[in-house]
Amino acid sequence: MSDAAPDSLAHHLARRILMDGPLSVAAFMAEALGHPRFGYYMRQDPFGVSGDFTTAPEISQMFGELAGLWCVDSWARLGGPAPFHLVELGPGRGTLMQDALRAAALVPAFREAARVHLVETSPTLRARQKDTLAGVPVAWHDRLEDVPEGPTLILANEFFDALPIRQVQKTNHGWFERLIDIDSTESTDESTDTPRFRFVLEAFGSAGARLIPPALRDAPEGSVVEVSPASQAVARLIGERLAAHPGAALVIDYGYRGGPAVGDTLQALRRHAYAPVLDAPGEADLTAHVDFAAIAAAARDGGAESFGPVDQGDWLVRLGIQPRAAALKRSATAKQAADIDSALARLIAPDQMGTLFKVLALASPGLGPPAGFESPDLAS
Ligand SMILES: C[S@@+](CC[C@H](N)C(=O)[O-])C[C@H]1O[C@@H](n2cnc3c(N)ncnc32)[C@H](O)[C@@H]1O
């Protein structure tokens, strides 16, 4: 490795490892995404065809519009508090909030009562959100904790999948945390002198045994299990807020229901293709599947009620995405109509985002199931 001052995230991470020892997957992920200078989200706008990935609000305006109408409906169920905080966690380009506010303008009292708060750590994306939401008074925050107290509606689309996870692996000696070390067998890339990394297991620690959910203790040797204390902390905070003030939250992400599962879901996405997760920290998006049961449980620990998760496709259909698509098509050209159909299919088809993505609702105790979650078996 070069002795020169770090000029990339890989150098910075290698120096951290030399000083402190191998990093947890969570520490590596937090640096790869959020390092103030080199972090993936801090440097660039990664969305769209020329970026690394596309999210539901970027696929179609219908997504944000229905999220906005869900907020209007939830606000009415809460008795129309005024003012109230309309919060988005990880708002990307601000597209979801823009579409949500446009749809919500159908109910002027909602728009007048809403105080918009965006929880966003990336200065690059904050600037982008400012452009998208020009004319809308917005307060930005680094953390949900910083949003003032009061009645609150929260939207979080593809936010939790970016929060750090820890991984533990079963060996014939028990559970050990997976860590990331400098690859000393291949410590430099000759052409660029860039450090390379590899997974190792903690040597003597007890973190693995502490982290493993009891239900998975007897999983077979070789199993990898993920936990996200960072996600659970945010979910608990949402739960505490909804217990203290009237409100509701919508968590939309890709992930699994039914409790902790065995499987390594950490993935890197670059230019719309999967990339090796350790190869280019800061250059690729790093995400992991969301454990919805863990998020719901943490929010309930905080005092909220949870509903779902339901499949994104089912939820959007219940909220009326098909009639909305038909309405948009009435004033569309043939090309636009075809685009609307293909966006609709992307959002709801089971072989596209329809079942991989799920929607979880959290609500103040006693509010009852929010729109799209009315079926009694969706409460927990
Ligand atoms: C995958 S993008 C999703 C963007 C948007 N919700 C959408 O659907 O297009 C993740 C967003 O979360 C932000 N983010 C990631 N980690 C964060 C953190 N710890 N706190 C606040 N925002 C974070 C990113 O900067 C980005 O805006």
The ligand as a Tripos MOL2 file, in Angstrom:
@<TRIPOS>MOLECULE
LIG
   27    29     1     0     0
SMALL
NO_CHARGES

@<TRIPOS>ATOM
      1 C1        -31.4300    4.5620   -2.4490 C.3       1 LIG1
      2 S1        -31.5700    6.2470   -2.0930 S.3       1 LIG1
      3 C2        -33.3390    6.3820   -2.0820 C.3       1 LIG1
      4 C3        -33.7970    7.7250   -2.5300 C.3       1 LIG1
      5 C4        -35.2820    7.9990   -2.6200 C.3       1 LIG1
      6 N1        -35.9880    7.6600   -1.4090 N.3       1 LIG1
      7 C5        -35.9130    7.3230   -3.8100 C.2       1 LIG1
      8 O1        -36.7270    6.4570   -3.6000 O.co2     1 LIG1
      9 O2        -35.5690    7.6760   -4.9350 O.co2     1 LIG1
     10 C6        -31.0870    6.4120   -0.4020 C.3       1 LIG1
     11 C7        -31.2100    7.8180    0.1550 C.3       1 LIG1
     12 O3        -30.9340    7.7920    1.5510 O.3       1 LIG1
     13 C8        -29.9200    8.7520    1.8450 C.3       1 LIG1
     14 N2        -29.2050    8.2180    3.0060 N.ar      1 LIG1
     15 C9        -28.4230    7.1310    3.0610 C.ar      1 LIG1
     16 N3        -27.9990    6.9070    4.3260 N.ar      1 LIG1
     17 C10       -28.5500    7.8830    5.0880 C.ar      1 LIG1
     18 C11       -28.5140    8.1860    6.4830 C.ar      1 LIG1
     19 N4        -27.8270    7.4440    7.3250 N.pl3     1 LIG1
     20 N5        -29.2210    9.2470    6.9070 N.ar      1 LIG1
     21 C12       -29.9440   10.0130    6.0420 C.ar      1 LIG1
     22 N6        -30.0150    9.7620    4.7180 N.ar      1 LIG1
     23 C13       -29.3200    8.7200    4.2470 C.ar      1 LIG1
     24 C14       -29.1300    8.8610    0.5740 C.3       1 LIG1
     25 O4        -28.3280   10.0000    0.4960 O.3       1 LIG1
     26 C15       -30.2710    8.8390   -0.4390 C.3       1 LIG1
     27 O5        -30.9360   10.0780   -0.4980 O.3       1 LIG1
@<TRIPOS>BOND
     1     1     2 1
     2     2     3 1
     3     2    10 1
     4     3     4 1
     5     4     5 1
     6     5     6 1
     7     5     7 1
     8     7     8 2
     9     7     9 1
    10    10    11 1
    11    11    12 1
    12    11    26 1
    13    12    13 1
    14    13    14 1
    15    13    24 1
    16    14    15 ar
    17    14    23 ar
    18    15    16 ar
    19    16    17 ar
    20    17    18 ar
    21    17    23 ar
    22    18    19 1
    23    18    20 ar
    24    20    21 ar
    25    21    22 ar
    26    22    23 ar
    27    24    25 1
    28    24    26 1
    29    26    27 1
@<TRIPOS>SUBSTRUCTURE
     1 LIG1         1 GROUP 0 **** ****
